[in-house]
Amino acid sequence: METRRDTSLSVAVCSIEHDITLGLLNSAQSLTWVGLPISHSSLAALPRRMDQEHFRAVERSVLGLIRCSVLEDRVDCMFLGIVPVLRFEHPELATGPDRVSRTWLITGGWQARREASLGSLTLEWTNEPRGDGQTRHCVSARVHGYPSRFLPHSMRGRPGPIRRCVASTYARYHGIVTCRYLRRLARWIDSLPPRAETA
């Protein structure tokens, strides 16, 4: 009997949360849908695909003016191939049958203010079986403690209305771009071969 994929991905809504009150970007975006469990062999390709899709989304969001070179141990995002905009290093990977998580540390670039800690980016996929042959997939992206130059050092009291507007617009646009990445990644995951049923 043919098993059909659930169509819930087409109507799934991306959750967007962000906090810039301390002058740091702390954000969390996620997309959840119901589909078939993906095969174990497909999990090996997931970390690389998460990286590629995320940084391609960054490139598309600025019409290709920034290009990101994704390597095994670092990512260099360059403006016009000359100016280093952001650099990510020291990737940490956590994997399991129902979870793949990749965390990159932000280590420099023009767009990051000079701070003791430049924050991190975490890309993740989780899988929660439902017991009816299908599963609840969730893809997410979280930025923690990122001191972007588009954000004032503190959003409390000192920044004027223009800087507050710029900061708020930047945070919202960041969320929209990230949700576009999550939807593209979700479509790829939903196209993978399903996991074989065990007796």
N, C-alpha and C positions, 0 to 999 in steps of 0.2 A: 504494500500500500504506500502510495506517495505521501510524504509528509510535507505540508505546505508551511511556508514561513508566515509568521504573524505580521500583519500590516501596521502594527502600532508605531513603528519607526516613522512612518510618514506623518503621523500626527503628534509625535513626541515634542514636548516643549523644553527648551533649554533653560535651566535655572541659572540666574546671574546674581551674584552677591559681590559687593566690594566695600572696602573700608579704607578711607584716606584721611581719617581724622588726625593721625599723628604725622602726616606728611610722608607716610610709607604706603605703598600699594599692597593691600592684603585682599586677595580676591579668590573666589571659588565659583567655577562654572561646571555644570554637570548636565548630562543628557541620559535619560533612562528609557528603555524600551523592552518589549518582550519579543523574543525570537528563539531560534534553535540554538542549543549548545554548540560551540565551535569545536573542531577536532583538536586533539592534543598537539598534533604536528603543526597546526597553524599558530600555536602560542609562541613558537620560537621566532616567528617573523614579526610579532606584535610590537616589541620595544622599538625596533628600527622604524617600523611604519609610523608609530606614534610620533617619533622625533621628526621624520620627514614631513608628515602632514602638518604638524604644528608650525614648523619653520617655513614651509611653503605658504601657509596662511599669512604669516608675517610678511613675506615678500609680496604676496598679492595685495595686502592691505595698503601698501605704499607704492603700488604700481611698478614694482620691480626696482625701485630706486635703492632699496636695501637688498643685498643678496646674502644668504646664510650658508656657510660651508659647514655641513654636518659630518663630523669625524667620529671615531670611536670614543675619544677621550675629551673632545671639546667641540664647541660650536662657535664660529666667528661670524658675526653679522656685520657687514661692511656697507657703508653708504658710498655708492658709485665705485665700489671696489677699492676705495682709498681710506676712508675714515672709519675706524672701528667704532661701531655704534654700541654693540653689546657683545660680551663674551661669556660663555657658559663653560664650566669645567667640572671635573671631579664627579662624573655621573655615578649614581648608586642605583642598582637594579634589584628589585625584589620580585620573585616570581613564585607562582603556585598554580594548581589546577584551576583555581577560580579567581586569580588576581595577578595582574602584571602592573608594576609601578616603577616609574623611572623618575629620579630626582636629579636635577642639575643645579649646581651653585652658580649664581651670577657673580663673576669675578672682575668685571671692569667694562670699559667702553664709555664713549662720550655721554650716552643717555643716562648713565647711572651717576648720581652724586657721589662724592668722596665720603664714604662712611666706613665705620669699622666692619660692618657686615652689609653685604650688598643683596642679601636675600636669596631666594631659591625659587625654582620652578618644578612642579611635580605633575607628571602626566600619568594617568592611571586608568585601568580597565578592571572591573570586577564583574562577577557572575554569580547569581543566586538562583539555583534550581527551584522550580515551582512545584515539581512532583507530577506534572501532567505532560512530560516530554518536552516542555519548553523551559526557558530560563529568562530571568530578568537581568539584562545587561545594563551596565552603567559605565560611561566614559566621563572622565573629569579632568580638569586642569586647575591647579592651584598655584597662586603666586604668594609668597610670604615675605614680608619685610623688604620690599624692593623700593629703594630711594630714587625714583625717577626724577629727572630734571624738570619734568612737567608738573611735579608736585612741590609746593613750598615745604620748607623744613617742618613746619607745623601748620595744620589747618585750623588751629584754635586761636582766634583773636587777632593775630597779626596780619594775615594775608588780606589784600583788598578784594573787592568784588570781581575784578577782572581775573586775578590769579585763581580765585576760587572757581570761577566759571571754567577757566582753562583746565584746572585740575579735575573738576567734575566731568567735563566733556571727555577728557583723556581716559578717565576710568571707565566711562560708559562705552567708549569706542573700543577700548581694550576688551571689554566683556563681549561685545558684538563680534569682534574678530575671532575671539576664542571660541564662541559658540559655533561659528562657521566651521572652524577646525573640527570641533566635536562632531558635527553633523556629517562631515566628509569621512571622518574616521569611522563613525557608526555605520555608514553605508558600506564601507569596505568590510568591516567585521561581519555585517549581516549577509555579505555575499560569499563568505568563506564556507568550505565544506562543513556540514554538520558533524557533530561527534557521533560515532557509531554507538548504537544502543547495545548494552551488555545484558546478557541473559540473567 
